[in-house]
Amino acid sequence: MVHPIAPVYDKESRILILGSFPSVKSREQQFFYGHKQNRFWRVLANVLECEVPEDTPQKRAMLIKYHVAVWDVIASCEVTGSSDASIRNVQPNDLSAILSLADIRAIYTNGGKAHQLYQKYIYPVNGRAAYPLPSTSPANAAYSLDRLVDAWKVIRESLGSS
């Protein structure tokens, strides 16, 4: 399966958040973190101290306004449903366009699988460290919304005064 969603970024982007590969719901909606139970948008809005976006145009606008780029580690793979554990035959995304256009100060991975894949496929190519954050997926039941927000607040520091 080929990644169906273009990255969100512009030249003002300062941080990059990478997931593993879009869920079934995200692929259907053609935008990131589309499953209603995924806490990504609530967590990020809390961290950025703004309203939770309701639709794709609002989500895209929030990312651009707050200088956050979003994409995934995987360009194509074999995957069953939305299960990260089922991911096989990975081809990584090429981050060079984002990294050459924007002054990315920090790269974060959303969840353990995204971080593992980043370390295996992308770090050896670009040498840029990525910082793992706990997954916002509903499968990560060990983390409450408050606990996720606390862990993700490190993003605010990377954005600085931008």
Phi and psi in radians as a Rosetta constraint file:
Dihedral C 1 N 2 CA 2 C 2 CIRCULARHARMONIC -1.667 0.35
Dihedral N 2 CA 2 C 2 N 3 CIRCULARHARMONIC 2.426 0.35
Dihedral C 2 N 3 CA 3 C 3 CIRCULARHARMONIC -1.020 0.35
Dihedral N 3 CA 3 C 3 N 4 CIRCULARHARMONIC 2.140 0.35
Dihedral C 3 N 4 CA 4 C 4 CIRCULARHARMONIC -1.669 0.35
Dihedral N 4 CA 4 C 4 N 5 CIRCULARHARMONIC 0.008 0.35
Dihedral C 4 N 5 CA 5 C 5 CIRCULARHARMONIC -2.057 0.35
Dihedral N 5 CA 5 C 5 N 6 CIRCULARHARMONIC 2.255 0.35
Dihedral C 5 N 6 CA 6 C 6 CIRCULARHARMONIC -1.275 0.35
Dihedral N 6 CA 6 C 6 N 7 CIRCULARHARMONIC 2.621 0.35
Dihedral C 6 N 7 CA 7 C 7 CIRCULARHARMONIC -1.136 0.35
Dihedral N 7 CA 7 C 7 N 8 CIRCULARHARMONIC 2.703 0.35
Dihedral C 7 N 8 CA 8 C 8 CIRCULARHARMONIC -1.898 0.35
Dihedral N 8 CA 8 C 8 N 9 CIRCULARHARMONIC 2.076 0.35
Dihedral C 8 N 9 CA 9 C 9 CIRCULARHARMONIC -2.982 0.35
Dihedral N 9 CA 9 C 9 N 10 CIRCULARHARMONIC 2.872 0.35
Dihedral C 9 N 10 CA 10 C 10 CIRCULARHARMONIC -2.601 0.35
Dihedral N 10 CA 10 C 10 N 11 CIRCULARHARMONIC -3.072 0.35
Dihedral C 10 N 11 CA 11 C 11 CIRCULARHARMONIC -1.180 0.35
Dihedral N 11 CA 11 C 11 N 12 CIRCULARHARMONIC -0.257 0.35
Dihedral C 11 N 12 CA 12 C 12 CIRCULARHARMONIC -1.587 0.35
Dihedral N 12 CA 12 C 12 N 13 CIRCULARHARMONIC -0.073 0.35
Dihedral C 12 N 13 CA 13 C 13 CIRCULARHARMONIC -1.061 0.35
Dihedral N 13 CA 13 C 13 N 14 CIRCULARHARMONIC 2.381 0.35
Dihedral C 13 N 14 CA 14 C 14 CIRCULARHARMONIC -2.064 0.35
Dihedral N 14 CA 14 C 14 N 15 CIRCULARHARMONIC -0.425 0.35
Dihedral C 14 N 15 CA 15 C 15 CIRCULARHARMONIC -2.241 0.35
Dihedral N 15 CA 15 C 15 N 16 CIRCULARHARMONIC 2.696 0.35
Dihedral C 15 N 16 CA 16 C 16 CIRCULARHARMONIC -2.181 0.35
Dihedral N 16 CA 16 C 16 N 17 CIRCULARHARMONIC 2.173 0.35
Dihedral C 16 N 17 CA 17 C 17 CIRCULARHARMONIC -1.913 0.35
Dihedral N 17 CA 17 C 17 N 18 CIRCULARHARMONIC 2.181 0.35
Dihedral C 17 N 18 CA 18 C 18 CIRCULARHARMONIC -2.031 0.35
Dihedral N 18 CA 18 C 18 N 19 CIRCULARHARMONIC 2.219 0.35
Dihedral C 18 N 19 CA 19 C 19 CIRCULARHARMONIC -1.615 0.35
Dihedral N 19 CA 19 C 19 N 20 CIRCULARHARMONIC -2.958 0.35
Dihedral C 19 N 20 CA 20 C 20 CIRCULARHARMONIC -1.544 0.35
Dihedral N 20 CA 20 C 20 N 21 CIRCULARHARMONIC -1.193 0.35
Dihedral C 20 N 21 CA 21 C 21 CIRCULARHARMONIC -2.715 0.35
Dihedral N 21 CA 21 C 21 N 22 CIRCULARHARMONIC 2.537 0.35
Dihedral C 21 N 22 CA 22 C 22 CIRCULARHARMONIC -1.070 0.35
Dihedral N 22 CA 22 C 22 N 23 CIRCULARHARMONIC 2.465 0.35
Dihedral C 22 N 23 CA 23 C 23 CIRCULARHARMONIC -1.214 0.35
Dihedral N 23 CA 23 C 23 N 24 CIRCULARHARMONIC 2.975 0.35
Dihedral C 23 N 24 CA 24 C 24 CIRCULARHARMONIC -0.968 0.35
Dihedral N 24 CA 24 C 24 N 25 CIRCULARHARMONIC -0.825 0.35
Dihedral C 24 N 25 CA 25 C 25 CIRCULARHARMONIC -1.098 0.35
Dihedral N 25 CA 25 C 25 N 26 CIRCULARHARMONIC -0.717 0.35
Dihedral C 25 N 26 CA 26 C 26 CIRCULARHARMONIC -1.127 0.35
Dihedral N 26 CA 26 C 26 N 27 CIRCULARHARMONIC -0.706 0.35
Dihedral C 26 N 27 CA 27 C 27 CIRCULARHARMONIC -1.119 0.35
Dihedral N 27 CA 27 C 27 N 28 CIRCULARHARMONIC -0.691 0.35
Dihedral C 27 N 28 CA 28 C 28 CIRCULARHARMONIC -1.106 0.35
Dihedral N 28 CA 28 C 28 N 29 CIRCULARHARMONIC -0.740 0.35
Dihedral C 28 N 29 CA 29 C 29 CIRCULARHARMONIC -1.458 0.35
Dihedral N 29 CA 29 C 29 N 30 CIRCULARHARMONIC -0.180 0.35
Dihedral C 29 N 30 CA 30 C 30 CIRCULARHARMONIC 1.028 0.35
Dihedral N 30 CA 30 C 30 N 31 CIRCULARHARMONIC 0.616 0.35
Dihedral C 30 N 31 CA 31 C 31 CIRCULARHARMONIC -2.730 0.35
Dihedral N 31 CA 31 C 31 N 32 CIRCULARHARMONIC 2.782 0.35
Dihedral C 31 N 32 CA 32 C 32 CIRCULARHARMONIC -1.183 0.35
Dihedral N 32 CA 32 C 32 N 33 CIRCULARHARMONIC 2.532 0.35
Dihedral C 32 N 33 CA 33 C 33 CIRCULARHARMONIC 0.928 0.35
Dihedral N 33 CA 33 C 33 N 34 CIRCULARHARMONIC 0.950 0.35
Dihedral C 33 N 34 CA 34 C 34 CIRCULARHARMONIC -1.467 0.35
Dihedral N 34 CA 34 C 34 N 35 CIRCULARHARMONIC -0.283 0.35
Dihedral C 34 N 35 CA 35 C 35 CIRCULARHARMONIC -1.230 0.35
Dihedral N 35 CA 35 C 35 N 36 CIRCULARHARMONIC 2.258 0.35
Dihedral C 35 N 36 CA 36 C 36 CIRCULARHARMONIC -1.030 0.35
Dihedral N 36 CA 36 C 36 N 37 CIRCULARHARMONIC -0.463 0.35
Dihedral C 36 N 37 CA 37 C 37 CIRCULARHARMONIC -1.481 0.35
Dihedral N 37 CA 37 C 37 N 38 CIRCULARHARMONIC -0.204 0.35
Dihedral C 37 N 38 CA 38 C 38 CIRCULARHARMONIC -1.252 0.35
Dihedral N 38 CA 38 C 38 N 39 CIRCULARHARMONIC 2.323 0.35
Dihedral C 38 N 39 CA 39 C 39 CIRCULARHARMONIC -1.632 0.35
Dihedral N 39 CA 39 C 39 N 40 CIRCULARHARMONIC 0.152 0.35
Dihedral C 39 N 40 CA 40 C 40 CIRCULARHARMONIC -0.920 0.35
Dihedral N 40 CA 40 C 40 N 41 CIRCULARHARMONIC -0.914 0.35
Dihedral C 40 N 41 CA 41 C 41 CIRCULARHARMONIC -1.197 0.35
Dihedral N 41 CA 41 C 41 N 42 CIRCULARHARMONIC -0.629 0.35
Dihedral C 41 N 42 CA 42 C 42 CIRCULARHARMONIC -1.190 0.35
Dihedral N 42 CA 42 C 42 N 43 CIRCULARHARMONIC -0.745 0.35
Dihedral C 42 N 43 CA 43 C 43 CIRCULARHARMONIC -1.112 0.35
Dihedral N 43 CA 43 C 43 N 44 CIRCULARHARMONIC -0.873 0.35
Dihedral C 43 N 44 CA 44 C 44 CIRCULARHARMONIC -1.117 0.35
Dihedral N 44 CA 44 C 44 N 45 CIRCULARHARMONIC -0.709 0.35
Dihedral C 44 N 45 CA 45 C 45 CIRCULARHARMONIC -1.095 0.35
Dihedral N 45 CA 45 C 45 N 46 CIRCULARHARMONIC -0.700 0.35
Dihedral C 45 N 46 CA 46 C 46 CIRCULARHARMONIC -1.060 0.35
Dihedral N 46 CA 46 C 46 N 47 CIRCULARHARMONIC -0.823 0.35
Dihedral C 46 N 47 CA 47 C 47 CIRCULARHARMONIC -1.101 0.35
Dihedral N 47 CA 47 C 47 N 48 CIRCULARHARMONIC -0.716 0.35
Dihedral C 47 N 48 CA 48 C 48 CIRCULARHARMONIC -1.482 0.35
Dihedral N 48 CA 48 C 48 N 49 CIRCULARHARMONIC -0.107 0.35
Dihedral C 48 N 49 CA 49 C 49 CIRCULARHARMONIC 1.018 0.35
Dihedral N 49 CA 49 C 49 N 50 CIRCULARHARMONIC 0.931 0.35
Dihedral C 49 N 50 CA 50 C 50 CIRCULARHARMONIC -2.431 0.35
Dihedral N 50 CA 50 C 50 N 51 CIRCULARHARMONIC 3.064 0.35
Dihedral C 50 N 51 CA 51 C 51 CIRCULARHARMONIC -1.204 0.35
Dihedral N 51 CA 51 C 51 N 52 CIRCULARHARMONIC 2.573 0.35
Dihedral C 51 N 52 CA 52 C 52 CIRCULARHARMONIC -1.280 0.35
Dihedral N 52 CA 52 C 52 N 53 CIRCULARHARMONIC 2.159 0.35
Dihedral C 52 N 53 CA 53 C 53 CIRCULARHARMONIC -1.215 0.35
Dihedral N 53 CA 53 C 53 N 54 CIRCULARHARMONIC 2.548 0.35
Dihedral C 53 N 54 CA 54 C 54 CIRCULARHARMONIC -1.735 0.35
Dihedral N 54 CA 54 C 54 N 55 CIRCULARHARMONIC -0.536 0.35
Dihedral C 54 N 55 CA 55 C 55 CIRCULARHARMONIC -2.362 0.35
Dihedral N 55 CA 55 C 55 N 56 CIRCULARHARMONIC 3.058 0.35
Dihedral C 55 N 56 CA 56 C 56 CIRCULARHARMONIC -1.031 0.35
Dihedral N 56 CA 56 C 56 N 57 CIRCULARHARMONIC -0.812 0.35
Dihedral C 56 N 57 CA 57 C 57 CIRCULARHARMONIC -1.034 0.35
Dihedral N 57 CA 57 C 57 N 58 CIRCULARHARMONIC -0.677 0.35
Dihedral C 57 N 58 CA 58 C 58 CIRCULARHARMONIC -1.189 0.35
Dihedral N 58 CA 58 C 58 N 59 CIRCULARHARMONIC -0.676 0.35
Dihedral C 58 N 59 CA 59 C 59 CIRCULARHARMONIC -1.114 0.35
Dihedral N 59 CA 59 C 59 N 60 CIRCULARHARMONIC -0.820 0.35
Dihedral C 59 N 60 CA 60 C 60 CIRCULARHARMONIC -1.067 0.35
Dihedral N 60 CA 60 C 60 N 61 CIRCULARHARMONIC -0.766 0.35
Dihedral C 60 N 61 CA 61 C 61 CIRCULARHARMONIC -1.097 0.35
Dihedral N 61 CA 61 C 61 N 62 CIRCULARHARMONIC -0.707 0.35
Dihedral C 61 N 62 CA 62 C 62 CIRCULARHARMONIC -1.085 0.35
Dihedral N 62 CA 62 C 62 N 63 CIRCULARHARMONIC -0.808 0.35
Dihedral C 62 N 63 CA 63 C 63 CIRCULARHARMONIC -1.026 0.35
Dihedral N 63 CA 63 C 63 N 64 CIRCULARHARMONIC -0.844 0.35
Dihedral C 63 N 64 CA 64 C 64 CIRCULARHARMONIC -1.147 0.35
Dihedral N 64 CA 64 C 64 N 65 CIRCULARHARMONIC -0.777 0.35
Dihedral C 64 N 65 CA 65 C 65 CIRCULARHARMONIC -1.021 0.35
Dihedral N 65 CA 65 C 65 N 66 CIRCULARHARMONIC -0.681 0.35
Dihedral C 65 N 66 CA 66 C 66 CIRCULARHARMONIC -1.726 0.35
Dihedral N 66 CA 66 C 66 N 67 CIRCULARHARMONIC 0.214 0.35
Dihedral C 66 N 67 CA 67 C 67 CIRCULARHARMONIC 1.132 0.35
Dihedral N 67 CA 67 C 67 N 68 CIRCULARHARMONIC 0.652 0.35
Dihedral C 67 N 68 CA 68 C 68 CIRCULARHARMONIC -1.910 0.35
Dihedral N 68 CA 68 C 68 N 69 CIRCULARHARMONIC 2.163 0.35
Dihedral C 68 N 69 CA 69 C 69 CIRCULARHARMONIC -1.688 0.35
Dihedral N 69 CA 69 C 69 N 70 CIRCULARHARMONIC 2.505 0.35
Dihedral C 69 N 70 CA 70 C 70 CIRCULARHARMONIC -2.345 0.35
Dihedral N 70 CA 70 C 70 N 71 CIRCULARHARMONIC 2.361 0.35
Dihedral C 70 N 71 CA 71 C 71 CIRCULARHARMONIC -2.798 0.35
Dihedral N 71 CA 71 C 71 N 72 CIRCULARHARMONIC -2.866 0.35
Dihedral C 71 N 72 CA 72 C 72 CIRCULARHARMONIC -2.274 0.35
Dihedral N 72 CA 72 C 72 N 73 CIRCULARHARMONIC 2.772 0.35
Dihedral C 72 N 73 CA 73 C 73 CIRCULARHARMONIC -1.214 0.35
Dihedral N 73 CA 73 C 73 N 74 CIRCULARHARMONIC -0.631 0.35
Dihedral C 73 N 74 CA 74 C 74 CIRCULARHARMONIC -1.667 0.35
Dihedral N 74 CA 74 C 74 N 75 CIRCULARHARMONIC 2.278 0.35
Dihedral C 74 N 75 CA 75 C 75 CIRCULARHARMONIC -1.523 0.35
Dihedral N 75 CA 75 C 75 N 76 CIRCULARHARMONIC -0.688 0.35
Dihedral C 75 N 76 CA 76 C 76 CIRCULARHARMONIC -2.713 0.35
Dihedral N 76 CA 76 C 76 N 77 CIRCULARHARMONIC 2.692 0.35
Dihedral C 76 N 77 CA 77 C 77 CIRCULARHARMONIC -2.966 0.35
Dihedral N 77 CA 77 C 77 N 78 CIRCULARHARMONIC 3.052 0.35
Dihedral C 77 N 78 CA 78 C 78 CIRCULARHARMONIC -1.733 0.35
Dihedral N 78 CA 78 C 78 N 79 CIRCULARHARMONIC 2.304 0.35
Dihedral C 78 N 79 CA 79 C 79 CIRCULARHARMONIC -2.576 0.35
Dihedral N 79 CA 79 C 79 N 80 CIRCULARHARMONIC 2.489 0.35
Dihedral C 79 N 80 CA 80 C 80 CIRCULARHARMONIC -1.771 0.35
Dihedral N 80 CA 80 C 80 N 81 CIRCULARHARMONIC 2.001 0.35
Dihedral C 80 N 81 CA 81 C 81 CIRCULARHARMONIC 1.056 0.35
Dihedral N 81 CA 81 C 81 N 82 CIRCULARHARMONIC -2.163 0.35
Dihedral C 81 N 82 CA 82 C 82 CIRCULARHARMONIC -2.023 0.35
Dihedral N 82 CA 82 C 82 N 83 CIRCULARHARMONIC 0.209 0.35
Dihedral C 82 N 83 CA 83 C 83 CIRCULARHARMONIC -1.389 0.35
Dihedral N 83 CA 83 C 83 N 84 CIRCULARHARMONIC 1.983 0.35
Dihedral C 83 N 84 CA 84 C 84 CIRCULARHARMONIC -1.025 0.35
Dihedral N 84 CA 84 C 84 N 85 CIRCULARHARMONIC -0.582 0.35
Dihedral C 84 N 85 CA 85 C 85 CIRCULARHARMONIC -1.135 0.35
Dihedral N 85 CA 85 C 85 N 86 CIRCULARHARMONIC -0.383 0.35
Dihedral C 85 N 86 CA 86 C 86 CIRCULARHARMONIC -1.564 0.35
Dihedral N 86 CA 86 C 86 N 87 CIRCULARHARMONIC -0.078 0.35
Dihedral C 86 N 87 CA 87 C 87 CIRCULARHARMONIC -1.117 0.35
Dihedral N 87 CA 87 C 87 N 88 CIRCULARHARMONIC 2.250 0.35
Dihedral C 87 N 88 CA 88 C 88 CIRCULARHARMONIC -2.444 0.35
Dihedral N 88 CA 88 C 88 N 89 CIRCULARHARMONIC 2.830 0.35
Dihedral C 88 N 89 CA 89 C 89 CIRCULARHARMONIC 0.895 0.35
Dihedral N 89 CA 89 C 89 N 90 CIRCULARHARMONIC 1.025 0.35
Dihedral C 89 N 90 CA 90 C 90 CIRCULARHARMONIC -1.351 0.35
Dihedral N 90 CA 90 C 90 N 91 CIRCULARHARMONIC 2.354 0.35
Dihedral C 90 N 91 CA 91 C 91 CIRCULARHARMONIC -2.047 0.35
Dihedral N 91 CA 91 C 91 N 92 CIRCULARHARMONIC 2.108 0.35
Dihedral C 91 N 92 CA 92 C 92 CIRCULARHARMONIC -1.361 0.35
Dihedral N 92 CA 92 C 92 N 93 CIRCULARHARMONIC 2.734 0.35
Dihedral C 92 N 93 CA 93 C 93 CIRCULARHARMONIC -1.288 0.35
Dihedral N 93 CA 93 C 93 N 94 CIRCULARHARMONIC 2.652 0.35
Dihedral C 93 N 94 CA 94 C 94 CIRCULARHARMONIC -1.633 0.35
Dihedral N 94 CA 94 C 94 N 95 CIRCULARHARMONIC 1.947 0.35
Dihedral C 94 N 95 CA 95 C 95 CIRCULARHARMONIC -1.516 0.35
Dihedral N 95 CA 95 C 95 N 96 CIRCULARHARMONIC 0.009 0.35
Dihedral C 95 N 96 CA 96 C 96 CIRCULARHARMONIC -1.052 0.35
Dihedral N 96 CA 96 C 96 N 97 CIRCULARHARMONIC -0.609 0.35
Dihedral C 96 N 97 CA 97 C 97 CIRCULARHARMONIC -1.114 0.35
Dihedral N 97 CA 97 C 97 N 98 CIRCULARHARMONIC -0.784 0.35
Dihedral C 97 N 98 CA 98 C 98 CIRCULARHARMONIC -1.141 0.35
Dihedral N 98 CA 98 C 98 N 99 CIRCULARHARMONIC -0.833 0.35
Dihedral C 98 N 99 CA 99 C 99 CIRCULARHARMONIC -1.207 0.35
Dihedral N 99 CA 99 C 99 N 100 CIRCULARHARMONIC -0.450 0.35
Dihedral C 99 N 100 CA 100 C 100 CIRCULARHARMONIC -1.477 0.35
Dihedral N 100 CA 100 C 100 N 101 CIRCULARHARMONIC -0.507 0.35
Dihedral C 100 N 101 CA 101 C 101 CIRCULARHARMONIC -1.474 0.35
Dihedral N 101 CA 101 C 101 N 102 CIRCULARHARMONIC -0.771 0.35
Dihedral C 101 N 102 CA 102 C 102 CIRCULARHARMONIC -1.788 0.35
Dihedral N 102 CA 102 C 102 N 103 CIRCULARHARMONIC 2.663 0.35
Dihedral C 102 N 103 CA 103 C 103 CIRCULARHARMONIC -1.537 0.35
Dihedral N 103 CA 103 C 103 N 104 CIRCULARHARMONIC 1.290 0.35
Dihedral C 103 N 104 CA 104 C 104 CIRCULARHARMONIC -1.258 0.35
Dihedral N 104 CA 104 C 104 N 105 CIRCULARHARMONIC 2.059 0.35
Dihedral C 104 N 105 CA 105 C 105 CIRCULARHARMONIC -1.530 0.35
Dihedral N 105 CA 105 C 105 N 106 CIRCULARHARMONIC -0.490 0.35
Dihedral C 105 N 106 CA 106 C 106 CIRCULARHARMONIC -2.697 0.35
Dihedral N 106 CA 106 C 106 N 107 CIRCULARHARMONIC 2.558 0.35
Dihedral C 106 N 107 CA 107 C 107 CIRCULARHARMONIC -2.019 0.35
Dihedral N 107 CA 107 C 107 N 108 CIRCULARHARMONIC 2.294 0.35
Dihedral C 107 N 108 CA 108 C 108 CIRCULARHARMONIC -2.123 0.35
Dihedral N 108 CA 108 C 108 N 109 CIRCULARHARMONIC 2.536 0.35
Dihedral C 108 N 109 CA 109 C 109 CIRCULARHARMONIC -1.949 0.35
Dihedral N 109 CA 109 C 109 N 110 CIRCULARHARMONIC 2.389 0.35
Dihedral C 109 N 110 CA 110 C 110 CIRCULARHARMONIC -1.618 0.35
Dihedral N 110 CA 110 C 110 N 111 CIRCULARHARMONIC 1.599 0.35
Dihedral C 110 N 111 CA 111 C 111 CIRCULARHARMONIC 1.784 0.35
Dihedral N 111 CA 111 C 111 N 112 CIRCULARHARMONIC 2.833 0.35
Dihedral C 111 N 112 CA 112 C 112 CIRCULARHARMONIC -1.139 0.35
Dihedral N 112 CA 112 C 112 N 113 CIRCULARHARMONIC -0.699 0.35
Dihedral C 112 N 113 CA 113 C 113 CIRCULARHARMONIC -1.156 0.35
Dihedral N 113 CA 113 C 113 N 114 CIRCULARHARMONIC -0.755 0.35
Dihedral C 113 N 114 CA 114 C 114 CIRCULARHARMONIC -1.049 0.35
Dihedral N 114 CA 114 C 114 N 115 CIRCULARHARMONIC -0.723 0.35
Dihedral C 114 N 115 CA 115 C 115 CIRCULARHARMONIC -1.176 0.35
Dihedral N 115 CA 115 C 115 N 116 CIRCULARHARMONIC -0.780 0.35
Dihedral C 115 N 116 CA 116 C 116 CIRCULARHARMONIC -1.009 0.35
Dihedral N 116 CA 116 C 116 N 117 CIRCULARHARMONIC -0.791 0.35
Dihedral C 116 N 117 CA 117 C 117 CIRCULARHARMONIC -1.200 0.35
Dihedral N 117 CA 117 C 117 N 118 CIRCULARHARMONIC -0.660 0.35
Dihedral C 117 N 118 CA 118 C 118 CIRCULARHARMONIC -1.047 0.35
Dihedral N 118 CA 118 C 118 N 119 CIRCULARHARMONIC -0.846 0.35
Dihedral C 118 N 119 CA 119 C 119 CIRCULARHARMONIC -1.064 0.35
Dihedral N 119 CA 119 C 119 N 120 CIRCULARHARMONIC -0.652 0.35
Dihedral C 119 N 120 CA 120 C 120 CIRCULARHARMONIC -1.347 0.35
Dihedral N 120 CA 120 C 120 N 121 CIRCULARHARMONIC -0.740 0.35
Dihedral C 120 N 121 CA 121 C 121 CIRCULARHARMONIC -1.888 0.35
Dihedral N 121 CA 121 C 121 N 122 CIRCULARHARMONIC -0.594 0.35
Dihedral C 121 N 122 CA 122 C 122 CIRCULARHARMONIC -1.789 0.35
Dihedral N 122 CA 122 C 122 N 123 CIRCULARHARMONIC -0.765 0.35
Dihedral C 122 N 123 CA 123 C 123 CIRCULARHARMONIC -0.954 0.35
Dihedral N 123 CA 123 C 123 N 124 CIRCULARHARMONIC -0.750 0.35
Dihedral C 123 N 124 CA 124 C 124 CIRCULARHARMONIC -1.082 0.35
Dihedral N 124 CA 124 C 124 N 125 CIRCULARHARMONIC -0.390 0.35
Dihedral C 124 N 125 CA 125 C 125 CIRCULARHARMONIC -1.514 0.35
Dihedral N 125 CA 125 C 125 N 126 CIRCULARHARMONIC -0.800 0.35
Dihedral C 125 N 126 CA 126 C 126 CIRCULARHARMONIC -1.848 0.35
Dihedral N 126 CA 126 C 126 N 127 CIRCULARHARMONIC -0.230 0.35
Dihedral C 126 N 127 CA 127 C 127 CIRCULARHARMONIC 1.157 0.35
Dihedral N 127 CA 127 C 127 N 128 CIRCULARHARMONIC 0.221 0.35
Dihedral C 127 N 128 CA 128 C 128 CIRCULARHARMONIC -1.639 0.35
Dihedral N 128 CA 128 C 128 N 129 CIRCULARHARMONIC 2.159 0.35
Dihedral C 128 N 129 CA 129 C 129 CIRCULARHARMONIC -1.159 0.35
Dihedral N 129 CA 129 C 129 N 130 CIRCULARHARMONIC 2.522 0.35
Dihedral C 129 N 130 CA 130 C 130 CIRCULARHARMONIC -2.100 0.35
Dihedral N 130 CA 130 C 130 N 131 CIRCULARHARMONIC 2.503 0.35
Dihedral C 130 N 131 CA 131 C 131 CIRCULARHARMONIC -1.830 0.35
Dihedral N 131 CA 131 C 131 N 132 CIRCULARHARMONIC 2.168 0.35
Dihedral C 131 N 132 CA 132 C 132 CIRCULARHARMONIC -1.339 0.35
Dihedral N 132 CA 132 C 132 N 133 CIRCULARHARMONIC 2.369 0.35
Dihedral C 132 N 133 CA 133 C 133 CIRCULARHARMONIC -2.064 0.35
Dihedral N 133 CA 133 C 133 N 134 CIRCULARHARMONIC 2.649 0.35
Dihedral C 133 N 134 CA 134 C 134 CIRCULARHARMONIC -1.116 0.35
Dihedral N 134 CA 134 C 134 N 135 CIRCULARHARMONIC 2.501 0.35
Dihedral C 134 N 135 CA 135 C 135 CIRCULARHARMONIC -1.097 0.35
Dihedral N 135 CA 135 C 135 N 136 CIRCULARHARMONIC 2.426 0.35
Dihedral C 135 N 136 CA 136 C 136 CIRCULARHARMONIC -1.510 0.35
Dihedral N 136 CA 136 C 136 N 137 CIRCULARHARMONIC 0.003 0.35
Dihedral C 136 N 137 CA 137 C 137 CIRCULARHARMONIC -1.079 0.35
Dihedral N 137 CA 137 C 137 N 138 CIRCULARHARMONIC 2.566 0.35
Dihedral C 137 N 138 CA 138 C 138 CIRCULARHARMONIC -1.098 0.35
Dihedral N 138 CA 138 C 138 N 139 CIRCULARHARMONIC -0.327 0.35
Dihedral C 138 N 139 CA 139 C 139 CIRCULARHARMONIC -1.186 0.35
Dihedral N 139 CA 139 C 139 N 140 CIRCULARHARMONIC -0.338 0.35
Dihedral C 139 N 140 CA 140 C 140 CIRCULARHARMONIC -1.566 0.35
Dihedral N 140 CA 140 C 140 N 141 CIRCULARHARMONIC 1.185 0.35
Dihedral C 140 N 141 CA 141 C 141 CIRCULARHARMONIC -1.216 0.35
Dihedral N 141 CA 141 C 141 N 142 CIRCULARHARMONIC -0.276 0.35
Dihedral C 141 N 142 CA 142 C 142 CIRCULARHARMONIC -1.173 0.35
Dihedral N 142 CA 142 C 142 N 143 CIRCULARHARMONIC -0.350 0.35
Dihedral C 142 N 143 CA 143 C 143 CIRCULARHARMONIC -1.904 0.35
Dihedral N 143 CA 143 C 143 N 144 CIRCULARHARMONIC 2.116 0.35
Dihedral C 143 N 144 CA 144 C 144 CIRCULARHARMONIC -1.297 0.35
Dihedral N 144 CA 144 C 144 N 145 CIRCULARHARMONIC 2.945 0.35
Dihedral C 144 N 145 CA 145 C 145 CIRCULARHARMONIC -1.031 0.35
Dihedral N 145 CA 145 C 145 N 146 CIRCULARHARMONIC -0.773 0.35
Dihedral C 145 N 146 CA 146 C 146 CIRCULARHARMONIC -1.084 0.35
Dihedral N 146 CA 146 C 146 N 147 CIRCULARHARMONIC -0.712 0.35
Dihedral C 146 N 147 CA 147 C 147 CIRCULARHARMONIC -1.160 0.35
Dihedral N 147 CA 147 C 147 N 148 CIRCULARHARMONIC -0.688 0.35
Dihedral C 147 N 148 CA 148 C 148 CIRCULARHARMONIC -1.101 0.35
Dihedral N 148 CA 148 C 148 N 149 CIRCULARHARMONIC -0.821 0.35
Dihedral C 148 N 149 CA 149 C 149 CIRCULARHARMONIC -1.006 0.35
Dihedral N 149 CA 149 C 149 N 150 CIRCULARHARMONIC -0.774 0.35
Dihedral C 149 N 150 CA 150 C 150 CIRCULARHARMONIC -1.037 0.35
Dihedral N 150 CA 150 C 150 N 151 CIRCULARHARMONIC -0.767 0.35
Dihedral C 150 N 151 CA 151 C 151 CIRCULARHARMONIC -1.191 0.35
Dihedral N 151 CA 151 C 151 N 152 CIRCULARHARMONIC -0.624 0.35
Dihedral C 151 N 152 CA 152 C 152 CIRCULARHARMONIC -1.449 0.35
Dihedral N 152 CA 152 C 152 N 153 CIRCULARHARMONIC -0.140 0.35
Dihedral C 152 N 153 CA 153 C 153 CIRCULARHARMONIC -1.070 0.35
Dihedral N 153 CA 153 C 153 N 154 CIRCULARHARMONIC -0.321 0.35
Dihedral C 153 N 154 CA 154 C 154 CIRCULARHARMONIC -1.014 0.35
Dihedral N 154 CA 154 C 154 N 155 CIRCULARHARMONIC -0.442 0.35
Dihedral C 154 N 155 CA 155 C 155 CIRCULARHARMONIC -1.065 0.35
Dihedral N 155 CA 155 C 155 N 156 CIRCULARHARMONIC -0.719 0.35
Dihedral C 155 N 156 CA 156 C 156 CIRCULARHARMONIC -1.015 0.35
Dihedral N 156 CA 156 C 156 N 157 CIRCULARHARMONIC -0.705 0.35
Dihedral C 156 N 157 CA 157 C 157 CIRCULARHARMONIC -1.105 0.35
Dihedral N 157 CA 157 C 157 N 158 CIRCULARHARMONIC -0.677 0.35
Dihedral C 157 N 158 CA 158 C 158 CIRCULARHARMONIC -1.177 0.35
Dihedral N 158 CA 158 C 158 N 159 CIRCULARHARMONIC -0.537 0.35
Dihedral C 158 N 159 CA 159 C 159 CIRCULARHARMONIC -1.321 0.35
Dihedral N 159 CA 159 C 159 N 160 CIRCULARHARMONIC -0.442 0.35
Dihedral C 159 N 160 CA 160 C 160 CIRCULARHARMONIC 1.013 0.35
Dihedral N 160 CA 160 C 160 N 161 CIRCULARHARMONIC -2.316 0.35
Dihedral C 160 N 161 CA 161 C 161 CIRCULARHARMONIC -1.648 0.35
Dihedral N 161 CA 161 C 161 N 162 CIRCULARHARMONIC 0.192 0.35
